[in-house]
Amino acid sequence: MPQVANPHKKFQFSIFIFGMNPFLAQKVTLPDREVAATPHGEGNHTIKTGGMIELGNLIVEKLMTASIPDKLLMGWIQVVQNEFTGGGAPPDIYKKAIQIQHLSNNGSTVLQTYNYLGVWPTKINGIELDRVSSDNTIQSIEFSVDKEAVV
């Protein structure tokens, strides 16, 4: 039975949002990929063929820090839709590309690269404050994804 000599670790990754400075994240959940099963009639029974592809949301959980990326992300979601102006920018303005790199144990060699296109923030989850907890404050951001770019 073959054994994995050097398994890949989950904690080695970096995130790049094109047009923004890189920032650190605590956890990243890559989008699920689902192909719809479309039923068709075939005589007296149905068969299924592949239909449309749907990608789930990209979820990034980050340590809460008072830094420039926090303000950029809030500004980005307000470009999509702004409750004060009653509208938002066209999609070609607010959609960006994101690259996530899975790194080896040395922290610099790239094992796998995930590229996503048409990415924009759909939800910035609030943080939970608790007077009797010493946990880190974590904020999560959900991004809608149009396509996964295969390089």
C-alpha positions as CSV (number, residue, x, y, z in Angstrom):
1,M,0.0,0.0,0.0
2,P,1.6,3.3,-1.0
3,Q,2.1,5.9,1.6
4,V,2.3,9.7,1.3
5,A,5.8,10.6,2.3
6,N,5.1,14.4,2.6
7,P,1.5,15.3,2.9
8,H,0.4,18.9,2.0
9,K,-0.5,21.1,5.0
10,K,-3.7,23.1,5.0
11,F,-2.2,26.2,6.6
12,Q,0.3,27.1,3.9
13,F,-1.4,29.5,1.5
14,S,-1.4,33.1,0.2
15,I,-4.1,35.2,-1.3
16,F,-3.8,37.9,-4.0
17,I,-6.7,40.1,-5.1
18,F,-5.6,41.8,-8.3
19,G,-5.6,45.6,-7.9
20,M,-5.2,45.4,-4.1
21,N,-2.3,44.7,-1.7
22,P,-2.0,41.1,-0.5
23,F,-3.5,40.4,2.9
24,L,-3.3,37.6,5.4
25,A,-6.2,35.3,6.1
26,Q,-6.9,32.7,8.8
27,K,-8.9,30.4,6.6
28,V,-10.0,30.1,3.0
29,T,-12.8,27.8,1.7
30,L,-12.6,27.4,-2.1
31,P,-15.8,27.3,-4.1
32,D,-17.6,24.1,-4.7
33,R,-18.1,23.1,-8.4
34,E,-21.4,21.6,-9.3
35,V,-22.6,20.4,-12.7
36,A,-26.3,20.2,-12.9
37,A,-27.8,16.8,-14.0
38,T,-30.3,17.5,-16.7
39,P,-32.9,14.7,-17.2
40,H,-34.0,13.8,-20.7
41,G,-36.6,11.3,-22.0
42,E,-35.1,8.1,-23.5
43,G,-37.9,5.7,-24.4
44,N,-39.7,4.8,-21.2
45,H,-37.1,6.1,-18.8
46,T,-35.0,9.2,-18.2
47,I,-31.3,9.6,-18.7
48,K,-29.2,12.5,-17.2
49,T,-26.6,14.6,-19.0
50,G,-24.4,17.3,-17.8
51,G,-26.0,20.7,-17.6
52,M,-24.9,24.1,-16.4
53,I,-21.9,24.6,-14.1
54,E,-22.4,26.5,-10.9
55,L,-19.6,27.6,-8.6
56,G,-20.2,28.2,-4.9
57,N,-18.9,31.2,-3.0
58,L,-15.2,31.7,-2.0
59,I,-15.1,32.3,1.7
60,V,-12.2,34.1,3.4
61,E,-11.9,34.3,7.2
62,K,-9.4,36.8,8.4
63,L,-8.0,38.1,11.6
64,M,-9.6,41.4,12.4
65,T,-7.0,44.1,12.1
66,A,-7.3,47.9,11.8
67,S,-5.5,48.1,8.5
68,I,-5.9,49.4,5.0
69,P,-7.2,46.1,3.5
70,D,-10.2,46.3,5.8
71,K,-11.1,49.7,4.4
72,L,-10.5,48.6,0.9
73,L,-12.9,45.6,1.3
74,M,-15.6,47.8,2.7
75,G,-15.1,50.3,-0.1
76,W,-15.2,47.4,-2.6
77,I,-18.6,46.1,-1.4
78,Q,-20.0,49.7,-1.5
79,V,-18.9,50.0,-5.1
80,V,-21.1,46.9,-5.8
81,Q,-24.1,48.4,-4.1
82,N,-24.2,51.5,-1.9
83,E,-27.2,52.0,0.4
84,F,-26.6,55.7,0.6
85,T,-26.5,56.5,-3.1
86,G,-29.1,53.9,-4.0
87,G,-27.1,52.2,-6.7
88,G,-23.8,50.5,-7.7
89,A,-21.2,50.5,-10.4
90,P,-21.4,48.3,-13.5
91,P,-20.0,44.8,-13.1
92,D,-16.9,45.5,-15.2
93,I,-15.8,48.0,-12.6
94,Y,-16.3,45.9,-9.4
95,K,-15.5,42.4,-10.6
96,K,-11.8,41.3,-10.0
97,A,-9.6,38.3,-10.2
98,I,-8.3,36.4,-7.2
99,Q,-5.4,34.0,-7.0
100,I,-4.9,31.6,-4.1
101,Q,-1.6,29.8,-3.9
102,H,-1.2,26.5,-1.9
103,L,2.4,26.5,-0.7
104,S,4.8,23.7,0.3
105,N,6.2,23.2,3.7
106,N,9.0,25.7,3.1
107,G,6.4,28.4,2.7
108,S,7.6,29.7,-0.7
109,T,7.3,26.9,-3.3
110,V,3.9,27.0,-5.0
111,L,2.2,23.5,-5.1
112,Q,-1.1,24.5,-6.6
113,T,-2.6,27.8,-7.9
114,Y,-6.3,28.5,-7.9
115,N,-7.4,31.4,-10.2
116,Y,-10.9,32.8,-10.0
117,L,-12.4,35.4,-12.4
118,G,-15.5,37.7,-12.0
119,V,-15.0,37.8,-8.2
120,W,-16.9,40.4,-6.0
121,P,-17.8,40.5,-2.3
122,T,-21.4,39.5,-1.6
123,K,-21.3,39.4,2.2
124,I,-19.1,40.7,5.0
125,N,-20.1,38.9,8.1
126,G,-20.1,40.8,11.4
127,I,-17.9,39.8,14.2
128,E,-18.9,38.5,17.5
129,L,-17.8,40.4,20.6
130,D,-17.8,38.6,23.9
131,R,-16.7,40.2,27.2
132,V,-15.6,36.8,28.7
133,S,-13.8,35.3,25.7
134,S,-10.2,35.5,24.8
135,D,-10.6,34.2,21.2
136,N,-9.3,36.1,18.2
137,T,-11.9,38.2,16.4
138,I,-12.5,36.7,13.0
139,Q,-14.4,38.4,10.2
140,S,-15.4,36.4,7.1
141,I,-16.0,37.7,3.6
142,E,-17.9,35.8,1.0
143,F,-17.1,36.3,-2.6
144,S,-19.2,35.4,-5.6
145,V,-17.2,33.7,-8.4
146,D,-18.1,33.6,-12.1
147,K,-15.4,31.3,-13.4
148,E,-12.4,29.2,-12.3
149,A,-9.5,29.9,-14.6
150,V,-7.6,26.8,-15.4
151,V,-4.0,27.7,-16.3
